[in-house]
Amino acid sequence: KMLRRVLCTVLFVGALPSPAQASQGHISVVLLGATGDLAKKYLWQGLFQLYMDQVSGGHSFTFHGAALAALEPGQRLMFDVLKKLSCPPDEAPNRCAVLKDQFLKLSQYHQLKTAENYTALNRDIETLLRQEGLKEAGRIFYFSVPPFAYTEIARHINSSCRPPAGAWLRVVLEKPFGHDLQSAQQLAAELAGFFREDEMYRVDHYLGKQAVAHILPFRDQNRQFLDPIWNQHHVERVEVVLKETVDAKGRTSFYEQYGVVRDVLQNHLTEALMFLIMELPANVSSAHDVVQHKLQALRSLWGLERSSAVLGQYQAYDSQVQEELQEARGYVSTTPTFAGVLIRSDSLRWDGVPFLLTSGKALDERVGYARVLFKNRAYCTQSGTLRDAGHSQCKPKQIIFYFGHGALNTPAVLVSRNLFQPVMPKDSWKQAEARSDLHIFGQPLSDFHMYSPVKERDAYSVLISNIYHGRKDFFITTENLLASWAFWTPLLDSTSRQPPRLYPGGVENQHLLDFEMVSGGVAFTLAEPAELLNPSGQMPSDFRAMQSKFRQSPLVSAWAEDLISQLASDMEEAAVRSVARSGQFHLALSGGSSPVVLFQRLARHHYGFPWQHTHVWLVDERCVPLTDGESNFLGLHRHLLQRVRVPYFNIHPMPVHLNRRLCVEEDQGAELYAKDIVALVANASFDLVLLGVGTDGHTASLFPRSDTGLEGAPTVVLTESPVKPHRRMSLSLPLINRARQVFVLVLGKGKHDITTLLSRVGHEPRKWPISGVSPSSGQLVWYVDYEALLG
């Protein structure tokens, strides 16, 4: 019988210590897409490595290659790959030959095309185990197929190929996992209909690279050195970089859909960054704790905007797309093949530290690394030639996790000698010789403590081993995936119309792709040469903000990001004028989602804003505790107040939570707020009120068909919202109309219908409260983006 013959032969050459150890149960590994590129290059070799590592571990195995091809041609293709499998250099030749022979005998091909094929596979596995008298421990299904096939395959596995009760199922998924947040949510929801979260292993092969996989253990083992310096006070910046010399030739179909940000930054580089900046759990071996701390770090990142990135495209890309995808000769692609992105965190540890993520094709070298560069406060009076070079405090101080390739051509961990000598596990990492002929970042290697793996292992071998052991911290959970897409999707949306800078490729790029941090974002250092400009007519981003009239008041309109930039500048100008006039600036802000990007813009780009002299008021508030996620004040605090220096006694949240009760009329919260306004704001006239517009025409928390707050004395009122939470507090319309300036911000296609309606109706605040906004002696300005204005 097949399995028994294999076990006996392996026992004969001494690979297994005793037959008793082969009784822990059987594992069936099914590789879908067994004849594809990824399987040929990495996966079969990884499975063979797993077999070599675990053959004496107590489990028995069978390996099932599967694809759409019919039995005979598929089998031929698969065994052509298996015959080329190799053992590590330190494996004894006779043992290698036996193990390879047994691996081939334990491997078989199946056509998996129909529901009947999956039923037949399940029957084959059960029959084999019954004949051998083995109990099933678990099944691994590795999806090395395009994501569009996932749902159908998942349905078949769930309905007819699950292992019996008591045995585990592990389903391995390859990226891409969606194209943006919405598609990732859809794919996740479909897969959740067939598999539990603990059964799914989403592969990001960078997490299997030895230098990346060692970031957390390194931080854990060197806590004594790193705890005092791993923070904003000592770290100058963090860089995560992946450069490639190859272009996208042969992959333009994929690249046209994804581009460099989706291909590399959203997954590989973000994951490496999370390992660097996440808080260390007490137990770094706890997969659950690691995943939760990664999520915390992701959620601490500032939202990305268009100015957060510089994008490029190598010159030959268009012609490659035209050739491979049969596009018309004049076709122009805006897909980026290079990106540099500035990321910041609002965590206490990393506040103010720039994280730079960079990747591109057709660059000058192939290399990947994560680099933490420390601030240098030393001044050395002794001349450089007389100093002990390696330990000089004036030399740069850095820690580098080197993924591979490049000048070193090996995974490595490097620590500047003038920092500390790290603790490294001797069984897996060895100290490399200090060579002075090789340089990294302009420094000789002798300036570093350098360590490389005792035994280099391919990333897929590492990950397949982790799948076998059920280690989830090396894989992407659904929550992790959606949080990452939520972070990257706004940048992808805002840059989708932006033509990338063209670059020639290779060493000819010179300084063309160098970029620098400017005004809270990044920009290319060199102006774009005229001969490289994209000749493809106007892009929407070429249009400037246009000014005209809307409802007899000034209108400013532009694409959303340009509009927000203009609004923020106008607010700063109004603040500076007001402070010059009266020594203070009273600003009343609406809540909701629309002003979030404005708050972020003000925090990041407007360092001249006179926050010290600004009083911040709320236009309206939901009747929830101020710590509740629904609270307008909490949103304002998160996105603006905690990032600028407003004196705390100048911040005026609405008193919706008094005496442990929410908006109870007897507590007189509305009256208290009105008294504060009268006491502090001259003539109860705010210098600037920022409003939004609901799709039903409401503004602040003044809703249609409600008498409350639309007329009478200027005051603060309690109102009822048609949506939860129903109870609200709001400035009244007469109080809003006393302001010196009122700005109304309207964003997005969802507001097009109400914008069109408002352009036609008169003063009817009972039907549309926003139509009643008309400052008695001040100015009203509308800020409406193109999508809301033009649909």
N, C-alpha and C positions, 0 to 999 in steps of 0.2 A: 504494500500500500504506500502511496506517494509520501505522505508526511512521515510515516514510520521509517521508510528507507532513508529519507533525508536525515532524520535524527540519528539513526544508527551510523551513517557515514560521518556525520559531524562529530559524534562521540568517539569514533575510531581515531580521528586525528587530534583528539584532545580539546576540542572547542568547548564541549560541555562537561562540567565536572561530574554530574550524576543524572540518571533519568528522572529521579524524583523532582529535580528542579524544572523539568519540562511540564509541570502539572498545574501551573497557575492559570491556565486557560489559553484560548486561541484568539488571535487578532487577525481580522481580515482587512486588508488595505485595498481600497478601490481607487485607482487613479483615472479620473475622467479626463479625456483629452490626452490619452497616453501616447499619441504619436505626434503631438504638437511640438512647437519650438521650445517652450518652457520645460516640458517633460524631457525632451531630448537633452537640453543643455544642463538642467539642474535637478529635476525632480526624481528621475530614476536613480541618479547617483546619490541623492539624499536618502532615498528609501534603502538603497544598498548599504549606505553607511549606517542607517538605523539597524538594519539586520546584523551587520558586523558587530555593532556595539551591544546589541541586546540578545544575540543568539544564545548566550549562556545566562541570560537573565531570568529564565523561567517561563516565558511565553513562547508559544509556537506561532508562526506566521504563514499566511498565504498572501500573494500580491496579485491583484486583478487589474490588468490594464483594460481600459474601456474607451471606445470611440464610436463614431458613426459608421466607419468603414466596415465592410463585410468581413467575415471571419478570416478568410485566407489572406487577402492583402493586408488587413490590419495586423494579423499575427506576424506576417513577414516584416512589416515596418517596425513593429515593437521589438522583435527579437534582434533586428539589426542594431537597435540602440543598446539593448541589454548586453550584447557581445562586446561592446566597447567600454563597459564599466571598468573602473580601476580601483585599486586599493591604495591607502596611504603608503608613503615610502617606507614607513617603519613596520609595515605588516610583513610577516614571513611569507615568501613566495608560495610555499606548498599549502599553507593555510589559506592564503588568498585564493589560490586556484580552486580549492575545495569549496570555500564559501561562495565564490562566484558561480560555480557549477550548481550548488544547492539553491542559490537565489534564482537561477534560471529555471530550475525544476519546480520551484514553488510559485513561479509566475505564470499566469495564463491570460489570454486575450479574450474579451467578450465584445460583441457588438451591442451597444446600448442605444437603441433608437426608439423603441416602442414600449408601451406599458408591459407587454408580454416579455420583452427582453429583461426588464428589471425583475419580474416575477421569476424568470428562469435563473437569473443570477442568484437570487435569494435561495432558490431551490438547490442550486449547485453547492452553495456554501453550507446549507443545512445537511445535505447528503454527505458531503465530505467529512463534516464534523461527526456525524452519526457513525460513519464507517470507521473513523479513527478513535471513537470513544472519547472525544474531547468536548469540554465545556467552553462556550463562547464567552470571552472576556469583553470584547468590544469590536466595533467597526469604525474604520476611518474612511470617509469619502472625500477625496481631494478634487475640488472643482477647478481644473486647469482648462476652463472653457470661457467664452465671452459671457459677460454678465447678463446679456439678454436671454441666455439659455438657463439661468439659475432657477427661475420660478418653476419651469416645467420639470426639470431634473429633481428639484426639491419635492414637488408633488409626487413623483414616482417613488422616490426613496421613502417618503413618509407613508405612502399607501401600501407599498409591497416589499420594502427592503430594509426595514428597521430590524435591529437585532432583537432577540427575545428579552423578556423582563429579566432584570438583574445584570444585563450587559450594557455597556455605555455606547453612545453614538457620538462621533466627532466629525463635524462637517467643516471642511477647510475651504475658504473663499479667497480668490485672488482679486486684487484691485483691477480696474477702477470700481469703487463702490458708489456709483452715482456720478452725476455731472455737476450738481449743485445741491443745496439743502433740500429742495423740493423732491428731486429725483432720488436722493439718498433716503429721504423719509418714505417714499413710495416703495423702494426696493426693500428697506428694512421691514416695513409693514407686511409685504408679501412673504418674506422669509419667516417672519414671526408666526405666520399662519401654519408653518410646517415644522419649525424647529424651536426648541427652547434656547434662551440666551446662552446657557452654559454649554450647549452643544455646538455653538458656532465659533469658529476660529478664523477671523479675517487677517490675512497675511499682509504685513508690510515688511518686505524682506530686509529693509534697513535695520529693523529691530533684531535681526539675526546676525548682523555684522558685529564682529567681536569687539571692536572699539566702542560701538554704540551700546551693545549689551553690557559693557563694563562701566558705563557712566554711573549708574546708581550704586553698584558695589564699590566703586572707587570713592564716591562721596561718603558712603557709609563707613568704609574702612579708614577713611582719613578725616573723620569728623573733628578730631582734636586740632588739626591744622586749619581745616576749612571753616569751621563754625565762626571764627572771628572775622573772616575776610570774604565770605560768600554772600555779599550784600552790596547795596547801593553806595556805601561809603568807600568801598575798596575796588569794586569792579568798574572799569571804564566802559567796556562794551562786550557783548557776546556775539560771535559770528558763527553761522552754520552755513556751510558752502558745499555745493556739488557742481564741479565744472566738468564738461565733457568736450572732447575734441571732435567726436562724430557729429554728423548733422542728422536730420530727420528722414533722410532718403530711405525709401522702403516702408516708412511708418507715417507718411503724410496723412493717410486716411484717419489714423488714430489721432495724430497731432492736430489736425484741423478741428476735431471735436473737443480736444482737451487742452492743448497748449501747455507751456512749461509750469504755470502756477498749479493747475490741476494735476499734472503729471508728477511733480516733484515736491513743490513747496507745501501744498495742502496736506501731504501725508509724510514722506520721508523726513523732510527738514523740520516740520512742525513736531513730529514725534521726538526727534533728537533734542530739539529745543526744550520740550516738556521735561525730559529727563534732567536737563541742566537746571531748570528754574523752579521745578515743583518743590514743595516742602518735602523733606525726607520723612517717610513714615518711620515709626519706631522699629518696625520689622520690615525690611526691604524685601524679604522673601514672601510676604503676604501679597498674593496677586490682587486681592480685593482692595487692600489699602493702597497699593501702588496706583491702581486704576482711579480710585477716588481722589488721590492727591494730584494726579494728572489732570483730572476734570477741574479741580479747584484752580489749578494754574491756568488752564485754558480760559476759564471764566473771568480771570483777573485781567486778561488782555484788553487793551483799548480797542474799540472798533476801528477797522481799517477804512480809509477813504482814498480817493484817487491820488492825492498827493503823497500817500504812503508808499507808492511804488514807482519805479522806473522800468519801462519795458522795451525790449529790443527784438529784432528779427534779422537773422542773417540774410544777406542779399539774394542768395540762390534759392531761398525757400519758395518764393512765388513760382519760379519756373519748375521746381520739383513738383509742386502741387498741380500745376497745369498739366504736366506730363503724366503723373501717376493717377490723377483723378479725372483726366480728360476735361479739364476746365478750359474755358475760352482763353485765347491768347492774352487778352487784356485783363484777365482776372487778377484782383489784388486781395491778398489775405491780410487780416489784421491780427492773426494768431501770433502771440509772442513766443519766441524761442529763447529769450533771456529775460530774467526778472531780478531786480534787487528790491527788497521790501523792508521797510522799517517797522518794527513792532515794539510796543511799549506795554508795560504792566502797571496796574495801580496798586499792586501789593506793596506792603511796607518794605519788604526786603528789596524789591527791584524798582521802586519808584524812581524815575529819571534815568534809568540805565537803558541805552538803546540796544535792541536785539536786531541784528542784520541777517536776513536770509537771502542767499544769492544762488542762482543756478542758471545754466545756459548751455546750449549746444553750439558747436563750431567755435569753441573758445581756444585759448592758447595751450591748455594742458588738461589732462584727465586727473582729477584729484577730488577728494572729499574730506572734510574735517569739521569739527566743532571746536571753537577756540574761545577761551575766556581770557580776555586781556585785562590786567589789573592796573589801577592808577599807580603812578610812580611819584611819590612825594620826596624822594631823596635828591639831594644836590651833593655831588662829589667834587671836592676841591682838588683832589689828586688827579693828575693827567691820566687819560685813558690807558696809555701805554704802560704805566707803572702799576696799574691796578690788577688784582687777581680777577681776570676777565670773567670766569665762570660764576664767581660769587659777588661780583660788583653790584651794589644796590642801585646803581644808575642804569643798569641794563634793563630792557623790558622784562616784565614779569608776566608769565602766561602759563596756562594749562591747555594742552591741545589733545583732543581725541581724534586721532588720524585714522580715517576709515580705510585707506589703502591707496594704491597707485601713486602718482606723483613722484617726487624726488626720493621718498623712502621706499616706495613700492611694497609696503607691508602695513598691516594694521599696527598701530602703535599708540601708546600713551606717553606724552612728554610733559614734564614739569620743570620750569626754570629752576636752575640750581640755587638762585638767590631767593626762591620761595621756601621750599622744604623738600626733603627726600620722602617720597610717598611710601605708604605701606601697600605692597602688591602681593597677591597670592602666588607663592613660589611654584605651586603645582601647575598653574596655567599661564603665568606671565614671567618672562625672564628679562633681566637687565641687558640691554644691548650695549655694545662697545661705543665709547664716546668718539665718534669720528669728526675730525675738524675739516675734512675735505667736502663734506656735505653741509649745505645750509638750508635752513627753513625760516621763512619770514626774515631773511637777512642776517640770521644768527647761525654760527656754526653749531652743529649738533652737540659739540662738547659743552655748550652752555646749558644743556638739558640733562635731567635724569630721564633716560628713554627706556621704555619697556615694550617688548613685542611678544606675541603669543608663543608659548612653548610649542604648540601645534596649531598651525593655521587651519581653520575650518571654514568651508563655504557657508554662507548665510542660510541657505535652504537646509543644509544638514543640521544646523543649529536649531532652526525652527521646527523641522520635522521631529527632532528629538524632543522638543518642548511640547509638541502636539501629543506625542506618545505619552509623555509624563503629565499631561493635563495642566501645563503652566500657562495660565491665561494672561499674565502680565506682559507677555511678549506679543500679544495680539490686540486687535482693535475691537473694543466692545461697541455695541450699537449706540450707547450713550456717548461714548468717546467720539465715534464717527460723526454723529449729528452735531455735537458741540463744535467739532473742527469745521464742518461745512457751514455752520451758522456764523463762524468767525470769518471764513474766507469768501463766502458768497457775496456780501456787499461790495468787496473790492472787485470781484469778477464782473458784477453788474455795472459798477461805475466805470470800469476801464474797457467794457466790451466795444465801445465806439472809438476808442483811442488808438490812432495809428502808432505802432511801435517804432522806435528809432531803428533805422537800417544799419547793419554793420557788415563789413566784408567777410568776416570769419577768420579763425586761426590767429596767428601772430600779427596779422595785418590790422587787427582791431586796435592795437596800441592803447591810447588812453580814451578811446571813443566811448567805452562802456563804464568808465570810472564815474562814480556818483558820490554825492556828499549830502550830509544832513542839513537841511535849510528850513527854517520856520516850522519846525515840528513835522516836516515831511522829508522827502528825498528828491534830489534833482541831479541830472547829469552835470558833471563838472564842466565839460566842453560844450560849446554851442554846436548844434548839428551842422555838419558841412553841407553846403548847398547841393552838391552832386549826389548826396545820399537822401535828400528829401523825397518823400513819397509823392509822386506826381499825380495822384489819383483824385483829383477834384476835392470838393469840400467835404469835410466830415462834420457831423452835427456839433462836435466840440469846437468847431471854428466860429460858431455863432456867438456873438457877444450879448450881454444882457440888453434887452430892449426896453425902452421906457415909453409909456403912453398913459392912457386913462382907463380906469375901471370903476364903474359906478360914480363917475365924476370926480374920482380921487386919483392921485398918481399911482401908476402900476409899474412894478419892476418884474420882468420875466426873463428866465434863462433856464438852461438845464439845471437840475436840482442842486448839484454840487456848486456850480457857479452862483446860483441864487443864494444858497446858504452863506457862501463867502461874502457876497455883497451885503446881505442882511447883517452879518456879524460886524462888518466894517461900519455900516451905518449906525449900528447900536453903539459901537465904541465911540464913534464921532459924536453921537448924541450925549453919551456919558461925559466925555471930555468937555463939551460945551456947557453942560449943566453944572459940572464941578467948578468950572471957571466962573460961572455966573453966581452960583449960590453956595458953593463949597460941598455940595452933596448931590447924589443922583438916586432918585427913587424909581426902582424898576419893578414892575409887576409882571410875573411870568405865568403863562398857562401850562398845564400838564399835558399828558398824552404822549403819543409816539412821535408826532411830527417834530417837536422841538429838540428831540434827543441829539440829532446830528448838529443842530445849531449849538447846543450846550457844549458838545465835544469840540466843535470848531473854536468857540470862544476860549475854552480851556487850553487848547493846544497852540493857537496861532496869535492870540491877541494879548501880548505881554504888556502893551501900553494901556490896557483897560484900567481905569482908576478904581479897582475893587476896594481899596482901603476907604474910599469915600462913598461907596455904593450901598444902599439899603435894598435888600431883595425881599419882595413880597410875593404872595401867591394870588393869582387871579381866581382860582377855584381849587377845591379839594374834595376828594371822596371821603365819606365818613367811615374811615378805617383807621386803625392805629398807624402812627407815622412810620413804624417799622414794617408795615405790611407791604408786600410786593405791589399792591394796587395803589399805594399812596403816591400822589403827585410829588410830594415833598421828598420822598425817598428817591424817586427817579431824578429829581433836580440835584439832590445831594450826591448821588452816585456819579452822575455825568458832568457835574459842574462844580458844586460847592466844595467838595473835598479836594479839588484840584487847583483852586484859586484861593487867594488870601483875602477873604471877606471877614472882617471882624465878626465874631460870633454874635455880638449884641446887635449887629446890623441885619441879622437873618430873622425873618418873621414868618414862621410856619403858621398856618391857620389852626386855631384851637378847636379842632374837631373832637379831641379826646380829653374830656374834663371829668374829674371825679369818677374815673374808671368807667365813664359812659361815653357813648358816641353820639354827638349831635342831638342831645336832648335839649329841647327849647328852654326848660327852666334853668339850665346851666349857662345860658346866655353867651355862648361862644361867639356867635355872629356879632352881637353887640360889643363884646370885648375887642374883637378885631377892628370894628368900625371906630371905636374910641382910640385905639392905637394909631390908626391912620390919621384921625383928626389931630391927635397930639403931636405926631412926628412929621406929617406931610403937610407942607404949607398949603392952606386952602383946600386940603384933601385932593390936591391935584397932582397925580403921579407924573413924573417926567416922561416915562415911557411905559406903555402897556403893550404886551405881546399877546395876541389872540390867535386861535386857530378856528377852523370851521368844520362842523360835523356834516356828514352826508345828508342829514335832515335839516341843516341850516342853523343848528344850535351853535352858540359860542360861549366861552367860559362854561358855567354849568347852568346856563339859561336856555330852557328848552321850549320848543313850539307848543302852542296851546296851553301855556301856563301864564297866569297873571303875575306870578312872583318875580320881583326884581326887574320888571321891564319898564316901570315908570314910578314916579313919586320921588321921595327924597333920596339923595345919594347915600347908600348904605351897603351893608353886607347882609346877605340873606341865606336862609336854608331853602333848598329846592329839592324836587323829586325828579330823578332821571328815569327814562323808560327802560334803561338797561341796568344790570347790577354793577356795583352796589348802588342801590336806588337813591339813598340819601346823600345829598351834596351840600357844600357851602360855597358861596360864590359872591364876587363883587357884583353889585347891581349895574344895570345898563346906565342909569344916570351917573353913577360913580365912575364908570369906565369913560363916559363922555366928558368928564371934567379933565381928562389927561391932556398934557401938552402935545404928546404924540401917541398915536396908536398904530402899531404895525400888525397886519394880519398875514399869517403864513399859511399857504395852501399848497400841499404837495401830493403828487401821484395821480394816476389815471382814475383811481376810485373817486376822486373829487371832481372829475370833469363835469358830471351831470349837474351837481349843485353849483359849480362855477358858472356854467352856461345859464342856469336858471337865475342866479343872482345878477347876471349881466342884464337881465330883462325886467326884473321886478322893481317896484318902488320901495317906499319906507313902510314895511309891514312886519314889525317885530313880533307880533303875536303868531304869525305864520312862520317867519324865518328870523329869529332873534338877531342874527348877524346883520340883517338889513337895517337894524336900529342903531348900529354903531356909527355915530356921527359926532365927533368931538365938538363941543359948543364953541371953543375958541382955539382948539388945537388942530393938528394935522393928522389925517388918516392916510396911510400908504399901504397898498396891497403888494405882497410878494407871492407871486403865483408861478409855479414852474410850468414848463412847456406841456408836460403830460396832463396837468390839471386844466390848463388853459385851452390846449388844442386837441387833447384826447390822444 
